[in-house]
Amino acid sequence: MPSDEAIRAVLMDLAHRRGRGKTFCPSEAAREIGGDWRALMPDVRAVAGALQDEGALQASQGGKPVDPRTAEGPIRLALR
């Protein structure tokens, strides 16, 4: 399993490549990391939650803010 720091780097890289006002799916980060991306999703969402707590990312579902650690179903991430 990749470290939280490695996941954080991939999430922030994707967010910056998209730019402000654009979103991406956390699964894109898991796929970039490689391996069984589905197994990585809980860790990716946990790190996304920490980044949201820090004010770096915003998670949303249906256009409304959500906590990526507890939201069920697809979410989107964006730079805050």
PyMOL commands that set and color helices and strands:
alter all, ss='L'
color gray80, all
select helices_A, chain A and resi 4-18+26-33+37-54
alter helices_A, ss='H'
color red, helices_A
select strands_A, chain A and resi 57-61+64-65+76-79
alter strands_A, ss='S'
color yellow, strands_A
deselect
rebuild
show_as cartoon
